[in-house]
Amino acid sequence: MPGSPLRSEAAPLPILVVSDVVCPWCFIGKRRLEKALALKPDIPAQVHWRPYFLNPWVPREGMDRKTYLETKFGSVERYAAMARRISAAAAEEGLAYNLDKIARQPNTLDCHRLILWARNIGEAARMKQRLMELYFSEGADLSDREVLVRAALECGMDGEVTRSLLASDADVARVEQEANAAKEAGIEGVPCFIFANALAISGAQAPEYLADALQRAANESRERRGEREDTGAAERAN
């Protein structure tokens, strides 16, 4: 005896995270998103990392950190005063923000290429985390190609293939297009979390706030899916 059609299982809720690896609030925001997801274990979600150039004017070879801080913030001392709040927030999340270790300010195009390539083996999040740890916690020079190759190896990628890709223009246009698309969409600050392609949250908000946004997006997605299925069933019945 035929019954009513079963509702299909929901696909994981997509979460787009637009961020840059040299943005300290992105470093903190990633950890807070992970905590938010842990608060809602009943909501399947899939995180997609998208590039953003916080400092597109930094040359591809990077630049001296002191010069960068003076150019962007006016002085090293002025930034240090701002950084104390960031360091405290990072410490609360179990992250180390070692400002004094950072000697070079990188251009992050190659970092975003690495994250893109890491998608192919399902390790984009791991790559993102490792690059930010190298920069914020260890003070590594992310404009050094060998630093990037070692990060790739640590994340399960082939070192020689990665070195060859980094030496080429592979996916430069793609990364630039994705980063430009974020700005064209009106994203002016990062991190920016976009839940289910509908609800955008800007800033490294508290885990509870992000968890609430996740729940709201899941509820709205469920309602839209139900409406579509009901409409489809009605059309099939006519």
N, C-alpha and C positions, 0 to 999 in steps of 0.2 A: 504494500500500500504506500503510495508516494506520500512523502511528508513535505513540510515546508523546507525550503533551501537553508542549509546551514550557513551561518555567517563565517566568512573566511578569517583565518588568523591574521591579526594585525602585523604588518611589517614593523621592524624597529623604527622608533621615532627618530627622524634625522635631526641632528644638532650640528649646525655649521658654526665653527669657531674661527673668527677672523682675528688674527693676532700676529705679532712679530716676536722673534726669539730674543731681541734685545730690549723688549718692553718689560720692565720689572713687574708691572701690574698684570701682564699676561702670564708671567711665571707664577704669580700668586693665584690668578684667576683659574689657571689650569687645575691647580690643586683643589680649589674650592668647587670647581665643577665636578671633579672626581668624588668629592664628599657629598655633593648634591645627588649624584647618581646613586651613591650608596644609601642615601636616605629614601630613595624610591626604587627598591630592588624589583618591584612588581611591574615597572614600566621598562620594557625593552627599548634601548636607545642605541643609536650608532653615531659616533662623533666623526665629523669630517673637518680636517684642518685646512684653512684657507689662508693664503699669504697676505701680508700687509707690510708696506714699507714705511716704518715710522720715520726714518731719516733717509729719504731717497737721494738727498744731496751728498751723502757720504760716498767718496770714490770707491770703485770696485776693490782697490787694494787696501781699503781701510784708512784710518788716520789715527794720530796720537790722541789718546783719551783726553788729556788735559786741554788740547786745542779744541776738541769737540765740545767739551763742557763749557769752555769759555765762549765758543761760538753760539751754542744753543741757549745757555743759561746765564751768560754774562761773566760768571766766575766759577771756579771750582768750589769755593766756600758757599756760594749761594746754593749750588746743587747739593752739597753735603748736608745743609740744613733740611732740605726737602727729603733727602735720602734716609734720614733717621726714621721718619715715619714709615717709609717703605721697608726698611730693615726690620722694624718692629713687627709689621704686618707679616713679612715673610717668616720670621721666627715663630710667630703664632701658628703658622701652617706647617712648621717643621722643615722650612727651607732656609738655606744659607745664602744670604746676599752679602758677599764680601767685596764691598765697594773698592777697598784699597788694593785688591789684587788685579783689577781691570786696568790694563795699560794701553790697549788698542780698541778703537771703536770700529767695528766691521760694517761693511755694506752686507746686507743679509740676502741678496739674490741667490747666492750659492747655497745658503742654508735652506732656503725655501725649495730649491731644486732637490736637495737631499730628502727633505720631507716628502716631496712629491714622489720621488723614486721609491722611498720606503713604503709607500702605499702598496706597491706591487707585491710585497711580501707581508702585508698586514702589520707593519711596524711603524706607521706614521706617528702615532702617539709616543712610542718609545723614542723615536728619533727626535721629536720635538722636545721631549723632556731632557734627553741627553745633551742636546745643543744648548739649552738654557742652563743646565747644570754646569757645563763647561764654561760658559760665559759668566754667569752670576756667582757661582760657587767657587770655581777653580781659576777664574781669570784667564782662561785660554783665549788665544787669538783666533777668532773664527774667520779671519781673512787669510789664515794660513791653510793652504790646501791639504797639507798632510794632517793637520788637526781634524779636518773634515773627513778625510779618508779613515782615520782611526775611529772616528765616531761611527762611520758606516760599518766598519768591521765589528764594532761592539754591538751594533744593532742587527747583525746577521746578513749584511750585504757583502758583495764581492768587492774587495779592495781595489783590485786592478781595473775592474770594469768601472767602478766609481771614479777612480783617478782619471781614466780616459774620458768619461762623461764630463767631469768637471773642467777638463782642459778644452772641451768643445763648447758649442753654443746650444747644446741639447736642452730643449724645454725653457730656454731663456724667455722666448716670446710668450710661451704659455703662462709662466709664472707672472710675468709683467702684466699680461692681459687680466689674469685673475685678481692681481693686486689693484690694478686700475679700476676694474669692475666694482670692487668694494667701495672705492672712493666715489665713483660715479653713482653708486646706489645711495650715497649720503652718509657712509660710515666715516666719521671724522676722528673717532677715538677708539682705542682698543684696550682690552679685549672686547669683542662684540659677539654675543651668543645669539644665534638665530634658531629658535625651536620650531620644528615642523614647517619651516619655510614661511612662518606666519608671525611669530612672536619674537621680537628682537629685544635683548637686554644688553645695555652698554655698561662696561665697567666690571671690575673684579668684585662683584657683589657677594654677600655672605652666602654660604652653602644653603641655608634655609630659604633664602630669597630665590636662589636659582632652582631649588627643589620645588618651590611653589610654582615657578614659571613652567617647569617641566610638567607638573601635574596639570596646570591649566591648558598647556599645549596638547597634552595627551587627551584630555577631556574633549577639547574642541575637535581634535582629529578624529576621535571616536564618533562624535556626533555627526561630523561631515561624512564619515564612512558609512554610518548607519543610514543617513539620508540617501546616499547614492545607492546603497543596496536595496532600500525600500522602493526607490524610484525604479530601479532596474527590475525588481520583482513585479511591480505594477505594470510596467511596460510589457513584460513577458506574458502577463495574464490577459492583456487586451488583444 
